[in-house]
Structures are given as structure tokens and as C-alpha cells.
């Protein structure tokens, strides 16, 4: 039996506008539970104009601190096992550059005003620390592999097993998160109940209710796919047999007041999707256009827009 995702305690209710439309409120514990592993690849080709000399590099630039350069070997590439923090160089080398006319004029005035080299580097620009897991050279090609772990963040997209996807719009500490009277613990995720009817997707609701039966009995709750049966009545009848309810009383732990006394809540499997916040957003920009008024750039370099679901998640935040 394969259980995909993390089994989290969810509640379906509006909450202070944070879960507007596709927005989802998450507890701090839930962000740890949905931690994901990421791998990044950096390539550099050494040519005849490349100077792989860290000592010379440190004289030519003040872009990196001595402690940052200490993470590189004498060629300017990282050592295996190195921990990279935000702003650290993944690699840094020098390349010879041809002097411009301006350089030649400045060089006549004072030699230090010209620089025969330019710094070529890649910088670790992620908030999470990265670990260099491999550095290998194939002929003149150097490849660096870096791995990091990332908690769930605002802007990340998650989904259940029924296509009930959404965007994290707000993260709260556990002691401030809405609590369940039944469990005495904070809810992991607060989902928008309106999203169930708008997507006409009742599978997620039945999963949450049936999961309570599975939790009490210790056995998986199985249903027959595509069979014409009234699953709603079946699940509700079995809930009554086990003295269970599909709803719970949810309260605010800060004020102690009840938010809702009959809120649909219970376990549900949640998956963190590949579309994370660091790749989700980019602003529109003004670039070049051809004679047909079409943008000349696309892909990673061209202008992009925030899609509608991410836009709603931002409204919730």
C-alpha cells in the first residue's frame, strides 16, 4: 500500500481572508512536514582565456570576502562537502578581457585604472544553505552539484489527491494556529470550503471523513473506484457506527473563543508540488519587440506574468 504525501490535519473554513479562493493557511509544523529536497547544477567550461587562480582572483576583486573565498580550492571551484550560504560563490574564476579604447586612455594615465581580467562567477542565491555534493571535471568542463532542503514557503503550491490544489498564502506559528477541541492540537492546514464547490470535487471531503474511520480502526479505508455507489451515505453511516463526527469545534488559542463549532476537519494526504515560490513569480518587463509587435525574448529571459492561482494566493496574504 503506497501512501503518497503527508497525512496532515486539515480544516475547511474561511479564516480572516488569508485563504481567499485558492489561498491556504499553514502551520509552522506543516511547513517542516512538507520539506523538500532540491538539487542544482552549475557548469563552467575552461578555455584558453580562463585563469583558475584564487590568489590572483583575490587581488583582482573585492566582490567576495576572505571567508567566502576560503570555501573555494586554489582553482576557484568549491570543495566537496562545502556548505554554501546566501551570497557565497559557487565558483569564481578570471577571464582575460580585451582592452577597450577607454581602457587604453585610462592606462596611459595610471595602470591600476585598467583591469586585464573580468570575474566570472556563480553565486548561491537561495535562502537555504546548500551542500556541494559533487565536483567533477570532464576534459575542460567543470560540473558542480549542490543540494539543499527547503521548508514549505508562502507562494508554494500544494495539492491533495483529488486535484484540490492551492497556494500557501499565510504561515502561522503553531501556538497561534486555529486549534481543534477534539485533538487539542493546532490544525495543520486551513482550506477554503468554497473551493470544494467551485471545483465540484467532493472526493477531498470524503477522504477527510473516511480518514477518521481509518485512524480509529487502524486499517486503510478502501473504496471501489468508478463503482456506482453512494459513498456519502456509506461514509456517514460508518462514522456513526464508530461514534465519530466529520466535523469538529475549532477555536482560537489566543482568545480562547470558538471560531466554528461544526467545521469539517480531519486527516488528508497533502503533496508539495514542484512549482515552488522561487520559480513561481516574476514581474512583467519591457523588452525588445519585432516589426510585428511580438516580444523578441521568451523562456527564462523574457517577461512573465503571475498566473491566476498564484495571484489569488497573493491576495490571501
Secondary structure, 3 states (H helix, E strand, C coil): CCCCCEEEEEEECCCCCCCCCCEEEEEHHHHHHCCEEEEEEEEEECCCCEECCHHHHHHHCCCCCHHHHCCECCCCEECCCCEECCCCEEEEEEEECCCCHHHHHHHHHCHHHCCCEEEEEEECCCCCCEEEEEEEEECCEEEEEEEEEECCCCCCEEECCCCCEEEEEEEECCCCCCEECCCCCECCEEECCHHHHHHCCCHHHHHHHHHHHHHHHCCCCCCCCCCCCCHHHHHHHHHHHCCCCCEEEEECCCCCCEEEEEEEEEEEEEEECCCCHHHHCCCCCCCCECCCCCECCCCCCCCCCCCHHHHHHHHHC
